[in-house]
Amino acid sequence: MRKIQLLLALFLICLNTVAQKDKVYSTLEEALQKPSDVYILYLENQKLTEIPDEVFKFPNLRSLNLSGNRLSSVPSTIAQLSALTELDLSNNRFNSIPETITGLTQLTELDLSSNNLSYIQGTITQLVNLKQLYLNNNKLISFPDFMTKLTNLTEIYLYGNLIHTFPESISKLTNLTEIGLGGNLLTSLPESMGNLSNLKYLALSYNKFEILPLFITRLTKMIVLDLNGNKLTSLPASIANLKQLAELYLESNKLNSLPEAITKLTNLTRINIKDNSGLKLTPAVKAFIADKKY
């Protein structure tokens, strides 16, 4: 009986520890009562113009959300948060990626979306454990070669920038599973991207593609392909190679037809072909997509 009681006590302690690690603190007042118990701190939308010194008093902090404030700099004291793995600085007033955060080498997720970034500094490559990088809605014009040193990246989101080319070296990021490039100025992509064999999600919506890059049809793990808002007039028959494809978005293009081969996409559950005024479908294609349109 005593052994059972001991096991039950240990189980309850473990549950309590997990609960503490999952608790989201949203005020400094509450968090400062037990600084060592704080793992997640959300201080978004509080009109902060600088990060309060108290934020750096949480030795076990893993996730810090400072989105929707008025920040334009990060003090060097952020280095004290050596356990930090997730940092959200989106919707602030940064003109460049703060150099001070590049010492946070345990970071796996960084969000600097909706700031005023026009370039990416080379020092970002110090974040060697980075897996998820969100730089949406900035003013970036390129994705520098040196970014391919971040070989642990699995997700890159660059929606709503001014990017018109992508480097051949992107092929080195073989762990990538998701790339978001919607709302840029792209007309083509490097053929080397065909080597990104783990890619499952690719968004190229609202760019300037007139022809689908053929390498895409070699990315056989693809599940979601977003091509809305381009200038495509057709799709290659080799689209049928994407056996895992579940969602295909083709709205607002200039499509004249869809290849019969599309009927081989047996995992397809959703297709959007709205606003393609000249589109004519064969009976076979029409029947295939009838229950998949939305």
C-alpha positions as CSV (number, residue, x, y, z in Angstrom):
1,M,0.0,0.0,0.0
2,R,2.8,2.4,0.9
3,K,4.4,1.7,-2.5
4,I,1.2,2.6,-4.3
5,Q,0.9,5.8,-2.3
6,L,4.5,6.7,-3.1
7,L,3.9,6.2,-6.8
8,L,0.7,8.2,-6.7
9,A,2.5,11.1,-5.0
10,L,5.2,11.0,-7.6
11,F,2.6,11.0,-10.3
12,L,0.9,14.0,-8.8
13,I,4.2,15.9,-8.5
14,C,5.0,15.2,-12.2
15,L,1.5,16.5,-13.2
16,N,2.0,19.6,-11.2
17,T,5.4,20.2,-12.8
18,V,4.0,19.8,-16.3
19,A,1.1,22.2,-15.4
20,Q,3.6,24.8,-14.1
21,K,5.6,24.6,-17.4
22,D,2.4,25.0,-19.5
23,K,1.0,27.9,-17.5
24,V,0.9,31.2,-19.4
25,Y,1.7,34.3,-17.3
26,S,0.3,37.5,-18.8
27,T,1.3,40.0,-16.1
28,L,4.6,40.7,-14.5
29,E,3.0,41.1,-11.1
30,E,1.8,37.5,-11.1
31,A,5.0,36.2,-12.7
32,L,7.3,37.8,-10.2
33,Q,5.7,36.0,-7.2
34,K,7.7,32.8,-8.2
35,P,10.2,33.7,-10.9
36,S,11.7,30.2,-11.1
37,D,8.2,28.8,-12.0
38,V,7.7,31.0,-15.0
39,Y,8.3,29.2,-18.4
40,I,5.8,31.1,-20.6
41,L,5.3,34.9,-20.5
42,Y,2.9,36.8,-22.7
43,L,3.1,40.6,-22.6
44,E,1.6,41.4,-26.0
45,N,-0.4,44.5,-26.8
46,Q,0.7,46.5,-23.7
47,K,2.0,49.6,-25.5
48,L,5.5,48.9,-24.3
49,T,8.2,51.1,-25.7
50,E,11.0,49.2,-24.0
51,I,11.2,45.7,-22.4
52,P,10.8,46.0,-18.6
53,D,13.9,44.9,-16.7
54,E,11.8,42.5,-14.7
55,V,11.4,40.3,-17.8
56,F,15.0,39.2,-17.4
57,K,14.5,37.8,-13.9
58,F,13.0,34.5,-15.0
59,P,15.8,32.0,-15.2
60,N,13.7,29.2,-16.7
61,L,11.8,31.3,-19.3
62,R,11.2,29.3,-22.5
63,S,8.7,31.4,-24.4
64,L,8.4,35.2,-24.5
65,N,5.7,37.0,-26.4
66,L,6.2,40.7,-26.8
67,S,4.1,41.2,-30.0
68,G,1.9,44.2,-30.6
69,N,3.9,46.7,-28.7
70,R,6.0,49.7,-29.7
71,L,9.5,48.2,-29.3
72,S,12.4,49.3,-31.5
73,S,15.3,47.8,-29.6
74,V,16.2,44.9,-27.3
75,P,18.7,45.4,-24.4
76,S,21.8,43.2,-24.1
77,T,20.4,41.9,-20.8
78,I,18.2,39.6,-22.8
79,A,21.2,37.3,-22.8
80,Q,20.3,36.4,-19.3
81,L,17.3,34.4,-20.7
82,S,19.7,31.6,-21.7
83,A,16.9,29.0,-21.7
84,L,14.7,30.9,-24.1
85,T,13.5,28.8,-27.1
86,E,10.6,30.9,-28.5
87,L,10.6,34.7,-29.0
88,D,7.8,36.7,-30.6
89,L,8.6,40.3,-31.5
90,S,6.0,40.7,-34.3
91,N,4.0,43.9,-34.8
92,N,6.5,46.2,-33.3
93,R,8.8,49.0,-34.7
94,F,12.1,47.2,-35.5
95,N,14.0,48.5,-38.5
96,S,16.5,45.7,-38.3
97,I,16.8,42.3,-36.5
98,P,18.2,43.2,-33.0
99,E,21.8,42.1,-32.7
100,T,21.3,41.4,-29.0
101,I,19.0,38.4,-29.7
102,T,21.6,36.6,-31.8
103,G,23.2,35.4,-28.6
104,L,20.1,33.4,-27.7
105,T,21.6,30.2,-29.1
106,Q,18.8,28.0,-27.8
107,L,16.1,29.8,-29.8
108,T,14.2,27.4,-32.1
109,E,11.4,29.9,-33.0
110,L,11.7,33.6,-33.9
111,D,8.9,35.8,-35.1
112,L,9.7,39.3,-36.4
113,S,6.7,39.7,-38.7
114,S,5.0,43.0,-39.3
115,N,8.0,45.3,-38.5
116,N,10.0,47.5,-40.8
117,L,12.8,45.2,-41.8
118,S,14.4,45.8,-45.1
119,Y,17.4,43.4,-44.8
120,I,18.6,40.4,-42.8
121,Q,22.0,40.7,-41.1
122,G,24.5,37.9,-41.2
123,T,24.7,37.7,-37.4
124,I,21.3,35.8,-37.5
125,T,23.3,32.7,-38.4
126,Q,24.5,32.5,-34.8
127,L,21.0,31.2,-34.0
128,V,22.2,27.7,-34.9
129,N,19.2,25.9,-33.4
130,L,16.6,28.0,-35.2
131,K,13.8,25.8,-36.7
132,Q,10.9,28.3,-37.4
133,L,11.5,31.8,-38.8
134,Y,8.6,34.2,-39.4
135,L,9.4,37.5,-41.2
136,N,6.1,38.2,-42.8
137,N,4.9,41.7,-43.8
138,N,8.2,43.5,-43.8
139,K,10.2,45.2,-46.6
140,L,12.7,42.5,-47.4
141,I,14.0,42.4,-51.0
142,S,16.1,39.3,-50.8
143,F,16.8,36.1,-48.9
144,P,20.6,36.2,-48.4
145,D,22.9,33.2,-49.2
146,F,24.2,33.1,-45.7
147,M,20.8,32.1,-44.4
148,T,21.5,28.6,-45.7
149,K,23.9,28.2,-42.7
150,L,20.8,27.7,-40.6
151,T,20.5,24.1,-41.5
152,N,18.0,23.2,-38.8
153,L,15.3,25.4,-40.3
154,T,12.1,23.5,-41.0
155,E,9.8,26.5,-41.6
156,I,10.4,29.9,-43.3
157,Y,7.6,32.4,-43.7
158,L,8.2,35.5,-45.8
159,Y,4.7,36.5,-46.8
160,G,4.1,40.1,-47.9
161,N,7.7,41.3,-48.6
162,L,9.4,42.6,-51.8
163,I,11.4,39.5,-52.7
164,H,12.0,39.0,-56.4
165,T,14.7,36.3,-56.4
166,F,15.7,33.3,-54.3
167,P,19.2,31.9,-54.1
168,E,20.3,28.6,-55.5
169,S,21.8,27.8,-52.1
170,I,18.3,27.3,-50.6
171,S,18.7,23.7,-51.6
172,K,21.1,23.3,-48.6
173,L,18.1,23.7,-46.2
174,T,17.1,20.1,-46.6
175,N,15.0,20.0,-43.4
176,L,12.5,22.5,-44.7
177,T,8.9,21.3,-44.6
178,E,7.1,24.6,-45.0
179,I,7.9,27.7,-47.1
180,G,5.6,30.7,-47.3
181,L,6.4,33.2,-50.1
182,G,3.0,34.6,-50.8
183,G,2.7,38.3,-51.7
184,N,6.1,38.9,-53.1
185,L,7.5,39.8,-56.6
186,L,8.6,36.4,-57.7
187,T,8.5,35.3,-61.4
188,S,10.7,32.2,-61.0
189,L,12.5,30.0,-58.4
190,P,15.8,28.2,-58.6
191,E,15.7,24.6,-60.0
192,S,17.8,23.6,-57.0
193,M,14.6,23.8,-54.8
194,G,13.7,20.5,-56.3
195,N,16.1,19.0,-53.8
196,L,14.0,20.1,-50.8
197,S,12.5,16.6,-50.7
198,N,10.8,17.1,-47.2
199,L,8.7,20.0,-48.3
200,K,5.0,19.6,-47.5
201,Y,3.7,23.1,-47.7
202,L,4.6,25.7,-50.4
203,A,2.8,29.0,-50.8
204,L,3.6,31.1,-53.9
205,S,0.3,33.0,-53.9
206,Y,0.1,36.5,-55.3
207,N,3.4,36.6,-57.0
208,K,4.0,36.9,-60.8
209,F,4.4,33.4,-62.0
210,E,3.3,32.7,-65.6
211,I,4.6,29.1,-65.6
212,L,4.7,26.7,-62.7
213,P,8.3,25.8,-61.9
214,L,8.7,22.2,-63.0
215,F,10.8,21.2,-60.0
216,I,7.6,21.5,-57.8
217,T,6.3,18.3,-59.4
218,R,9.3,16.5,-58.0
219,L,8.4,17.4,-54.4
220,T,6.5,14.2,-53.8
221,K,5.8,14.9,-50.1
222,M,3.8,18.0,-50.9
223,I,0.4,18.3,-49.1
224,V,-0.5,21.9,-49.6
225,L,0.3,23.9,-52.8
226,D,-1.0,27.5,-52.9
227,L,-0.7,29.2,-56.3
228,N,-3.6,31.7,-55.9
229,G,-3.2,35.1,-57.6
230,N,-0.6,34.5,-60.2
231,K,-0.7,34.5,-64.1
232,L,-0.7,30.8,-64.7
233,T,-2.4,29.6,-67.9
234,S,-1.9,25.9,-67.4
235,L,-0.5,23.2,-65.2
236,P,1.9,20.4,-66.4
237,A,0.7,16.8,-66.5
238,S,3.5,16.0,-64.1
239,I,1.4,17.6,-61.4
240,A,0.2,14.0,-61.0
241,N,3.5,13.2,-59.4
242,L,2.3,14.9,-56.2
243,K,0.6,11.8,-54.9
244,Q,0.3,13.2,-51.3
245,L,-1.3,16.5,-52.4
246,A,-4.4,17.3,-50.4
247,E,-5.0,21.0,-51.1
248,L,-4.4,22.9,-54.3
249,Y,-5.2,26.6,-54.6
250,L,-5.5,28.1,-58.1
251,E,-7.8,31.1,-57.6
252,S,-7.3,34.3,-59.7
253,N,-5.0,33.0,-62.4
254,K,-5.5,32.8,-66.1
255,L,-6.0,29.1,-66.5
256,N,-7.5,27.8,-69.7
257,S,-7.6,24.1,-68.7
258,L,-6.5,21.6,-66.1
259,P,-4.7,18.4,-67.3
260,E,-6.5,15.1,-67.2
261,A,-3.6,13.9,-65.1
262,I,-5.0,15.8,-62.1
263,T,-7.5,13.0,-61.7
264,K,-4.6,10.9,-60.4
265,L,-4.3,13.0,-57.3
266,T,-6.2,10.5,-55.2
267,N,-5.5,12.3,-51.9
268,L,-6.8,15.6,-53.1
269,T,-9.6,16.9,-50.8
270,R,-9.8,20.6,-51.7
271,I,-9.2,22.7,-54.9
272,N,-9.9,26.3,-55.5
273,I,-10.3,27.4,-59.2
274,K,-12.4,30.5,-58.7
275,D,-11.8,33.6,-60.9
276,N,-10.3,31.8,-63.9
277,S,-12.8,33.1,-66.4
278,G,-11.4,31.2,-69.4
279,L,-11.2,27.9,-67.7
280,K,-12.7,24.9,-69.6
281,L,-12.7,21.5,-68.0
282,T,-13.1,18.1,-69.6
283,P,-15.9,15.9,-68.3
284,A,-13.4,13.7,-66.4
285,V,-11.7,16.6,-64.6
286,K,-15.1,18.2,-63.9
287,A,-16.3,15.0,-62.3
288,F,-13.1,14.5,-60.3
289,I,-13.2,18.0,-58.7
290,A,-16.9,18.2,-58.2
291,D,-16.8,17.4,-54.5
292,K,-13.5,19.1,-53.9
293,K,-14.3,22.7,-54.9
294,Y,-14.9,25.3,-52.3
